[in-house]
Amino acid sequence: MSTWPVQDAKARFSEFLDACVSEGPQVVTRRSTETAVLLPIAEWRRLQVAARPSLKQLLLSDSARTDQLVPNRRQARRSQVAALG
């Protein structure tokens, strides 16, 4: 992977983008610290698919799955229930 200071990446963006497409991921640095990566779209899509858990992994996981599936219920107002009774 090539490394580009943020100033060079901004000033020569077309060249930066072409390098990404032809050579692969390009790292952007800010104050000599690696900050971001520009990836070809095919690589990004491959990573997105690989990051998703399979149905089997979801079903076998120890973490709770229903917390996100069931919306919170609003508590009944007792004053209205008492007034109706």
Backbone as XML, in Angstrom:
<?xml version="1.0"?>
<chain id="A" units="angstrom">
  <residue number="1" name="MET">
    <atom name="N" x="0.843" y="-1.182" z="0.000"/>
    <atom name="CA" x="0.000" y="0.000" z="0.000"/>
    <atom name="C" x="0.887" y="1.243" z="0.000"/>
  </residue>
  <residue number="2" name="SER">
    <atom name="N" x="0.532" y="2.176" z="-0.821"/>
    <atom name="CA" x="1.232" y="3.455" z="-0.849"/>
    <atom name="C" x="0.649" y="4.378" z="0.204"/>
  </residue>
  <residue number="3" name="THR">
    <atom name="N" x="1.483" y="5.299" z="0.661"/>
    <atom name="CA" x="1.060" y="6.255" z="1.680"/>
    <atom name="C" x="1.095" y="7.657" z="1.098"/>
  </residue>
  <residue number="4" name="TRP">
    <atom name="N" x="0.032" y="8.406" z="1.335"/>
    <atom name="CA" x="-0.099" y="9.767" z="0.839"/>
    <atom name="C" x="-0.363" y="10.718" z="1.999"/>
  </residue>
  <residue number="5" name="PRO">
    <atom name="N" x="0.438" y="11.784" z="2.126"/>
    <atom name="CA" x="0.062" y="12.831" z="3.081"/>
    <atom name="C" x="-1.242" y="13.464" z="2.615"/>
  </residue>
  <residue number="6" name="VAL">
    <atom name="N" x="-2.074" y="13.896" z="3.539"/>
    <atom name="CA" x="-3.390" y="14.422" z="3.188"/>
    <atom name="C" x="-3.294" y="15.591" z="2.196"/>
  </residue>
  <residue number="7" name="GLN">
    <atom name="N" x="-2.270" y="16.420" z="2.326"/>
    <atom name="CA" x="-2.120" y="17.552" z="1.401"/>
    <atom name="C" x="-1.912" y="17.056" z="-0.028"/>
  </residue>
  <residue number="8" name="ASP">
    <atom name="N" x="-1.081" y="16.015" z="-0.211"/>
    <atom name="CA" x="-0.844" y="15.460" z="-1.548"/>
    <atom name="C" x="-2.095" y="14.777" z="-2.091"/>
  </residue>
  <residue number="9" name="ALA">
    <atom name="N" x="-2.799" y="14.045" z="-1.233"/>
    <atom name="CA" x="-4.021" y="13.366" z="-1.667"/>
    <atom name="C" x="-5.052" y="14.377" z="-2.145"/>
  </residue>
  <residue number="10" name="LYS">
    <atom name="N" x="-5.157" y="15.516" z="-1.440"/>
    <atom name="CA" x="-6.109" y="16.553" z="-1.852"/>
    <atom name="C" x="-5.666" y="17.234" z="-3.141"/>
  </residue>
  <residue number="11" name="ALA">
    <atom name="N" x="-4.391" y="17.579" z="-3.220"/>
    <atom name="CA" x="-3.890" y="18.323" z="-4.378"/>
    <atom name="C" x="-3.851" y="17.469" z="-5.643"/>
  </residue>
  <residue number="12" name="ARG">
    <atom name="N" x="-3.634" y="16.181" z="-5.491"/>
    <atom name="CA" x="-3.500" y="15.293" z="-6.651"/>
    <atom name="C" x="-4.523" y="14.170" z="-6.570"/>
  </residue>
  <residue number="13" name="PHE">
    <atom name="N" x="-5.778" y="14.526" z="-6.327"/>
    <atom name="CA" x="-6.808" y="13.515" z="-6.086"/>
    <atom name="C" x="-6.984" y="12.562" z="-7.261"/>
  </residue>
  <residue number="14" name="SER">
    <atom name="N" x="-6.957" y="13.054" z="-8.482"/>
    <atom name="CA" x="-7.120" y="12.164" z="-9.653"/>
    <atom name="C" x="-6.019" y="11.116" z="-9.687"/>
  </residue>
  <residue number="15" name="GLU">
    <atom name="N" x="-4.801" y="11.525" z="-9.415"/>
    <atom name="CA" x="-3.671" y="10.592" z="-9.379"/>
    <atom name="C" x="-3.832" y="9.607" z="-8.206"/>
  </residue>
  <residue number="16" name="PHE">
    <atom name="N" x="-4.284" y="10.121" z="-7.084"/>
    <atom name="CA" x="-4.549" y="9.315" z="-5.890"/>
    <atom name="C" x="-5.596" y="8.243" z="-6.200"/>
  </residue>
  <residue number="17" name="LEU">
    <atom name="N" x="-6.674" y="8.648" z="-6.856"/>
    <atom name="CA" x="-7.743" y="7.723" z="-7.230"/>
    <atom name="C" x="-7.258" y="6.697" z="-8.252"/>
  </residue>
  <residue number="18" name="ASP">
    <atom name="N" x="-6.507" y="7.143" z="-9.249"/>
    <atom name="CA" x="-5.963" y="6.218" z="-10.249"/>
    <atom name="C" x="-5.036" y="5.187" z="-9.606"/>
  </residue>
  <residue number="19" name="ALA">
    <atom name="N" x="-4.218" y="5.618" z="-8.655"/>
    <atom name="CA" x="-3.318" y="4.697" z="-7.951"/>
    <atom name="C" x="-4.123" y="3.661" z="-7.172"/>
  </residue>
  <residue number="20" name="CYS">
    <atom name="N" x="-5.224" y="4.084" z="-6.586"/>
    <atom name="CA" x="-6.091" y="3.165" z="-5.853"/>
    <atom name="C" x="-6.648" y="2.091" z="-6.784"/>
  </residue>
  <residue number="21" name="VAL">
    <atom name="N" x="-7.130" y="2.508" z="-7.941"/>
    <atom name="CA" x="-7.735" y="1.569" z="-8.896"/>
    <atom name="C" x="-6.682" y="0.619" z="-9.471"/>
  </residue>
  <residue number="22" name="SER">
    <atom name="N" x="-5.506" y="1.135" z="-9.775"/>
    <atom name="CA" x="-4.500" y="0.292" z="-10.425"/>
    <atom name="C" x="-3.615" y="-0.481" z="-9.454"/>
  </residue>
  <residue number="23" name="GLU">
    <atom name="N" x="-3.331" y="0.083" z="-8.271"/>
    <atom name="CA" x="-2.392" y="-0.545" z="-7.342"/>
    <atom name="C" x="-3.052" y="-1.145" z="-6.105"/>
  </residue>
  <residue number="24" name="GLY">
    <atom name="N" x="-4.275" y="-0.728" z="-5.820"/>
    <atom name="CA" x="-4.949" y="-1.219" z="-4.626"/>
    <atom name="C" x="-5.077" y="-0.136" z="-3.568"/>
  </residue>
  <residue number="25" name="PRO">
    <atom name="N" x="-5.369" y="-0.512" z="-2.343"/>
    <atom name="CA" x="-5.627" y="0.462" z="-1.280"/>
    <atom name="C" x="-4.490" y="1.463" z="-1.107"/>
  </residue>
  <residue number="26" name="GLN">
    <atom name="N" x="-4.884" y="2.710" z="-0.811"/>
    <atom name="CA" x="-3.942" y="3.798" z="-0.594"/>
    <atom name="C" x="-4.199" y="4.391" z="0.795"/>
  </residue>
  <residue number="27" name="VAL">
    <atom name="N" x="-3.144" y="4.554" z="1.574"/>
    <atom name="CA" x="-3.256" y="5.071" z="2.934"/>
    <atom name="C" x="-3.048" y="6.582" z="2.922"/>
  </residue>
  <residue number="28" name="VAL">
    <atom name="N" x="-3.878" y="7.288" z="3.685"/>
    <atom name="CA" x="-3.746" y="8.736" z="3.840"/>
    <atom name="C" x="-3.243" y="9.006" z="5.254"/>
  </residue>
  <residue number="29" name="THR">
    <atom name="N" x="-2.233" y="9.869" z="5.348"/>
    <atom name="CA" x="-1.691" y="10.222" z="6.659"/>
    <atom name="C" x="-1.955" y="11.691" z="6.956"/>
  </residue>
  <residue number="30" name="ARG">
    <atom name="N" x="-2.113" y="11.971" z="8.243"/>
    <atom name="CA" x="-2.233" y="13.352" z="8.721"/>
    <atom name="C" x="-1.245" y="13.487" z="9.863"/>
  </residue>
  <residue number="31" name="ARG">
    <atom name="N" x="-0.334" y="14.421" z="9.723"/>
    <atom name="CA" x="0.732" y="14.624" z="10.709"/>
    <atom name="C" x="1.475" y="13.321" z="10.992"/>
  </residue>
  <residue number="32" name="SER">
    <atom name="N" x="1.796" y="12.611" z="9.921"/>
    <atom name="CA" x="2.553" y="11.352" z="9.955"/>
    <atom name="C" x="1.825" y="10.201" z="10.646"/>
  </residue>
  <residue number="33" name="THR">
    <atom name="N" x="0.523" y="10.342" z="10.872"/>
    <atom name="CA" x="-0.269" y="9.280" z="11.481"/>
    <atom name="C" x="-1.240" y="8.732" z="10.439"/>
  </residue>
  <residue number="34" name="GLU">
    <atom name="N" x="-1.236" y="7.389" z="10.261"/>
    <atom name="CA" x="-2.177" y="6.782" z="9.315"/>
    <atom name="C" x="-3.599" y="7.094" z="9.769"/>
  </residue>
  <residue number="35" name="THR">
    <atom name="N" x="-4.392" y="7.697" z="8.864"/>
    <atom name="CA" x="-5.706" y="8.201" z="9.233"/>
    <atom name="C" x="-6.846" y="7.534" z="8.473"/>
  </residue>
  <residue number="36" name="ALA">
    <atom name="N" x="-6.632" y="7.244" z="7.192"/>
    <atom name="CA" x="-7.711" y="6.696" z="6.374"/>
    <atom name="C" x="-7.123" y="5.851" z="5.249"/>
  </residue>
  <residue number="37" name="VAL">
    <atom name="N" x="-8.017" y="5.103" z="4.596"/>
    <atom name="CA" x="-7.618" y="4.263" z="3.462"/>
    <atom name="C" x="-8.637" y="4.447" z="2.344"/>
  </residue>
  <residue number="38" name="LEU">
    <atom name="N" x="-8.150" y="4.614" z="1.131"/>
    <atom name="CA" x="-9.010" y="4.639" z="-0.050"/>
    <atom name="C" x="-8.912" y="3.268" z="-0.700"/>
  </residue>
  <residue number="39" name="LEU">
    <atom name="N" x="-10.073" y="2.609" z="-0.878"/>
    <atom name="CA" x="-10.130" y="1.259" z="-1.437"/>
    <atom name="C" x="-10.856" y="1.253" z="-2.768"/>
  </residue>
  <residue number="40" name="PRO">
    <atom name="N" x="-10.480" y="0.338" z="-3.667"/>
    <atom name="CA" x="-11.302" y="0.138" z="-4.863"/>
    <atom name="C" x="-12.675" y="-0.394" z="-4.427"/>
  </residue>
  <residue number="41" name="ILE">
    <atom name="N" x="-13.708" y="-0.074" z="-5.159"/>
    <atom name="CA" x="-15.072" y="-0.429" z="-4.774"/>
    <atom name="C" x="-15.255" y="-1.945" z="-4.661"/>
  </residue>
  <residue number="42" name="ALA">
    <atom name="N" x="-14.599" y="-2.716" z="-5.513"/>
    <atom name="CA" x="-14.728" y="-4.181" z="-5.443"/>
    <atom name="C" x="-14.187" y="-4.704" z="-4.116"/>
  </residue>
  <residue number="43" name="GLU">
    <atom name="N" x="-13.098" y="-4.145" z="-3.648"/>
    <atom name="CA" x="-12.526" y="-4.551" z="-2.362"/>
    <atom name="C" x="-13.453" y="-4.163" z="-1.212"/>
  </residue>
  <residue number="44" name="TRP">
    <atom name="N" x="-14.032" y="-2.971" z="-1.296"/>
    <atom name="CA" x="-14.975" y="-2.519" z="-0.271"/>
    <atom name="C" x="-16.178" y="-3.459" z="-0.177"/>
  </residue>
  <residue number="45" name="ARG">
    <atom name="N" x="-16.735" y="-3.815" z="-1.320"/>
    <atom name="CA" x="-17.895" y="-4.714" z="-1.329"/>
    <atom name="C" x="-17.541" y="-6.092" z="-0.787"/>
  </residue>
  <residue number="46" name="ARG">
    <atom name="N" x="-16.353" y="-6.591" z="-1.124"/>
    <atom name="CA" x="-15.909" y="-7.879" z="-0.601"/>
    <atom name="C" x="-15.795" y="-7.826" z="0.920"/>
  </residue>
  <residue number="47" name="LEU">
    <atom name="N" x="-15.248" y="-6.755" z="1.446"/>
    <atom name="CA" x="-15.120" y="-6.608" z="2.896"/>
    <atom name="C" x="-16.485" y="-6.488" z="3.570"/>
  </residue>
  <residue number="48" name="GLN">
    <atom name="N" x="-17.420" y="-5.804" z="2.935"/>
    <atom name="CA" x="-18.758" y="-5.664" z="3.502"/>
    <atom name="C" x="-19.454" y="-7.018" z="3.620"/>
  </residue>
  <residue number="49" name="VAL">
    <atom name="N" x="-19.346" y="-7.840" z="2.592"/>
    <atom name="CA" x="-19.965" y="-9.166" z="2.619"/>
    <atom name="C" x="-19.290" y="-10.032" z="3.681"/>
  </residue>
  <residue number="50" name="ALA">
    <atom name="N" x="-17.972" y="-9.949" z="3.771"/>
    <atom name="CA" x="-17.238" y="-10.765" z="4.737"/>
    <atom name="C" x="-17.539" y="-10.341" z="6.176"/>
  </residue>
  <residue number="51" name="ALA">
    <atom name="N" x="-17.904" y="-9.096" z="6.391"/>
    <atom name="CA" x="-18.144" y="-8.587" z="7.745"/>
    <atom name="C" x="-19.515" y="-8.986" z="8.280"/>
  </residue>
  <residue number="52" name="ARG">
    <atom name="N" x="-20.439" y="-9.345" z="7.430"/>
    <atom name="CA" x="-21.786" y="-9.715" z="7.867"/>
    <atom name="C" x="-21.784" y="-11.121" z="8.448"/>
  </residue>
  <residue number="53" name="PRO">
    <atom name="N" x="-22.366" y="-11.281" z="9.621"/>
    <atom name="CA" x="-22.435" y="-12.641" z="10.170"/>
    <atom name="C" x="-23.459" y="-13.479" z="9.400"/>
  </residue>
  <residue number="54" name="SER">
    <atom name="N" x="-23.195" y="-14.754" z="9.327"/>
    <atom name="CA" x="-24.148" y="-15.646" z="8.658"/>
    <atom name="C" x="-25.316" y="-15.909" z="9.602"/>
  </residue>
  <residue number="55" name="LEU">
    <atom name="N" x="-26.386" y="-16.442" z="9.067"/>
    <atom name="CA" x="-27.548" y="-16.787" z="9.887"/>
    <atom name="C" x="-27.153" y="-17.796" z="10.961"/>
  </residue>
  <residue number="56" name="LYS">
    <atom name="N" x="-26.317" y="-18.744" z="10.606"/>
    <atom name="CA" x="-25.862" y="-19.744" z="11.571"/>
    <atom name="C" x="-25.107" y="-19.067" z="12.711"/>
  </residue>
  <residue number="57" name="GLN">
    <atom name="N" x="-24.222" y="-18.122" z="12.383"/>
    <atom name="CA" x="-23.471" y="-17.417" z="13.422"/>
    <atom name="C" x="-24.400" y="-16.624" z="14.325"/>
  </residue>
  <residue number="58" name="LEU">
    <atom name="N" x="-25.412" y="-15.983" z="13.752"/>
    <atom name="CA" x="-26.363" y="-15.215" z="14.559"/>
    <atom name="C" x="-27.141" y="-16.111" z="15.509"/>
  </residue>
  <residue number="59" name="LEU">
    <atom name="N" x="-27.604" y="-17.270" z="15.011"/>
    <atom name="CA" x="-28.399" y="-18.166" z="15.834"/>
    <atom name="C" x="-27.584" y="-18.834" z="16.936"/>
  </residue>
  <residue number="60" name="LEU">
    <atom name="N" x="-26.317" y="-19.064" z="16.692"/>
    <atom name="CA" x="-25.469" y="-19.720" z="17.682"/>
    <atom name="C" x="-24.757" y="-18.750" z="18.621"/>
  </residue>
  <residue number="61" name="SER">
    <atom name="N" x="-24.909" y="-17.457" z="18.403"/>
    <atom name="CA" x="-24.200" y="-16.488" z="19.245"/>
    <atom name="C" x="-24.803" y="-16.444" z="20.648"/>
  </residue>
  <residue number="62" name="ASP">
    <atom name="N" x="-23.974" y="-16.076" z="21.616"/>
    <atom name="CA" x="-24.406" y="-15.981" z="23.008"/>
    <atom name="C" x="-25.136" y="-14.675" z="23.308"/>
  </residue>
  <residue number="63" name="SER">
    <atom name="N" x="-24.966" y="-13.693" z="22.466"/>
    <atom name="CA" x="-25.576" y="-12.380" z="22.738"/>
    <atom name="C" x="-27.081" y="-12.404" z="22.475"/>
  </residue>
  <residue number="64" name="ALA">
    <atom name="N" x="-27.778" y="-11.552" z="23.195"/>
    <atom name="CA" x="-29.236" y="-11.474" z="23.043"/>
    <atom name="C" x="-29.573" y="-10.916" z="21.668"/>
  </residue>
  <residue number="65" name="ARG">
    <atom name="N" x="-30.555" y="-11.550" z="21.044"/>
    <atom name="CA" x="-30.951" y="-11.105" z="19.711"/>
    <atom name="C" x="-32.298" y="-10.399" z="19.741"/>
  </residue>
  <residue number="66" name="THR">
    <atom name="N" x="-33.081" y="-10.608" z="20.768"/>
    <atom name="CA" x="-34.440" y="-10.072" z="20.779"/>
    <atom name="C" x="-34.504" y="-8.625" z="21.236"/>
  </residue>
  <residue number="67" name="ASP">
    <atom name="N" x="-33.467" y="-8.116" z="21.864"/>
    <atom name="CA" x="-33.496" y="-6.733" z="22.341"/>
    <atom name="C" x="-33.751" y="-5.757" z="21.204"/>
  </residue>
  <residue number="68" name="GLN">
    <atom name="N" x="-33.209" y="-6.052" z="20.051"/>
    <atom name="CA" x="-33.368" y="-5.151" z="18.921"/>
    <atom name="C" x="-34.623" y="-5.459" z="18.111"/>
  </residue>
  <residue number="69" name="LEU">
    <atom name="N" x="-35.199" y="-6.624" z="18.283"/>
    <atom name="CA" x="-36.344" y="-7.016" z="17.479"/>
    <atom name="C" x="-37.679" y="-6.586" z="18.090"/>
  </residue>
  <residue number="70" name="VAL">
    <atom name="N" x="-37.736" y="-6.471" z="19.402"/>
    <atom name="CA" x="-38.984" y="-6.162" z="20.076"/>
    <atom name="C" x="-38.951" y="-4.705" z="20.537"/>
  </residue>
  <residue number="71" name="PRO">
    <atom name="N" x="-39.877" y="-3.873" z="20.061"/>
    <atom name="CA" x="-39.877" y="-2.467" z="20.482"/>
    <atom name="C" x="-40.292" y="-2.357" z="21.946"/>
  </residue>
  <residue number="72" name="ASN">
    <atom name="N" x="-39.817" y="-1.313" z="22.614"/>
    <atom name="CA" x="-40.190" y="-1.074" z="24.004"/>
    <atom name="C" x="-41.670" y="-0.735" z="24.090"/>
  </residue>
  <residue number="73" name="ARG">
    <atom name="N" x="-42.334" y="-1.282" z="25.115"/>
    <atom name="CA" x="-43.754" y="-0.981" z="25.326"/>
    <atom name="C" x="-43.878" y="0.251" z="26.204"/>
  </residue>
  <residue number="74" name="ARG">
    <atom name="N" x="-44.877" y="1.020" z="25.932"/>
    <atom name="CA" x="-45.156" y="2.160" z="26.811"/>
    <atom name="C" x="-45.930" y="1.640" z="28.004"/>
  </residue>
  <residue number="75" name="GLN">
    <atom name="N" x="-45.645" y="2.168" z="29.155"/>
    <atom name="CA" x="-46.354" y="1.736" z="30.352"/>
    <atom name="C" x="-47.752" y="2.341" z="30.354"/>
  </residue>
  <residue number="76" name="ALA">
    <atom name="N" x="-48.719" y="1.543" z="30.777"/>
    <atom name="CA" x="-50.105" y="2.019" z="30.836"/>
    <atom name="C" x="-50.219" y="3.105" z="31.892"/>
  </residue>
  <residue number="77" name="ARG">
    <atom name="N" x="-51.036" y="4.062" z="31.615"/>
    <atom name="CA" x="-51.270" y="5.139" z="32.581"/>
    <atom name="C" x="-52.320" y="4.665" z="33.574"/>
  </residue>
  <residue number="78" name="ARG">
    <atom name="N" x="-51.925" y="4.515" z="34.804"/>
    <atom name="CA" x="-52.822" y="3.981" z="35.818"/>
    <atom name="C" x="-53.993" y="4.925" z="36.094"/>
  </residue>
  <residue number="79" name="SER">
    <atom name="N" x="-53.790" y="6.204" z="35.963"/>
    <atom name="CA" x="-54.880" y="7.138" z="36.249"/>
    <atom name="C" x="-56.030" y="6.954" z="35.254"/>
  </residue>
  <residue number="80" name="GLN">
    <atom name="N" x="-55.708" y="6.686" z="33.993"/>
    <atom name="CA" x="-56.753" y="6.462" z="32.997"/>
    <atom name="C" x="-57.462" y="5.140" z="33.243"/>
  </residue>
  <residue number="81" name="VAL">
    <atom name="N" x="-56.732" y="4.116" z="33.628"/>
    <atom name="CA" x="-57.328" y="2.806" z="33.897"/>
    <atom name="C" x="-58.260" y="2.907" z="35.094"/>
  </residue>
  <residue number="82" name="ALA">
    <atom name="N" x="-57.868" y="3.599" z="36.144"/>
    <atom name="CA" x="-58.687" y="3.754" z="37.333"/>
    <atom name="C" x="-59.942" y="4.562" z="37.022"/>
  </residue>
  <residue number="83" name="ALA">
    <atom name="N" x="-59.843" y="5.555" z="36.149"/>
    <atom name="CA" x="-60.987" y="6.393" z="35.818"/>
    <atom name="C" x="-62.020" y="5.610" z="35.012"/>
  </residue>
  <residue number="84" name="LEU">
    <atom name="N" x="-61.559" y="4.654" z="34.225"/>
    <atom name="CA" x="-62.480" y="3.874" z="33.394"/>
    <atom name="C" x="-63.206" y="2.810" z="34.205"/>
  </residue>
  <residue number="85" name="GLY">
    <atom name="N" x="-62.618" y="2.359" z="35.293"/>
    <atom name="CA" x="-63.157" y="1.246" z="36.049"/>
    <atom name="C" x="-64.223" y="1.655" z="36.965"/>
  </residue>
</chain>
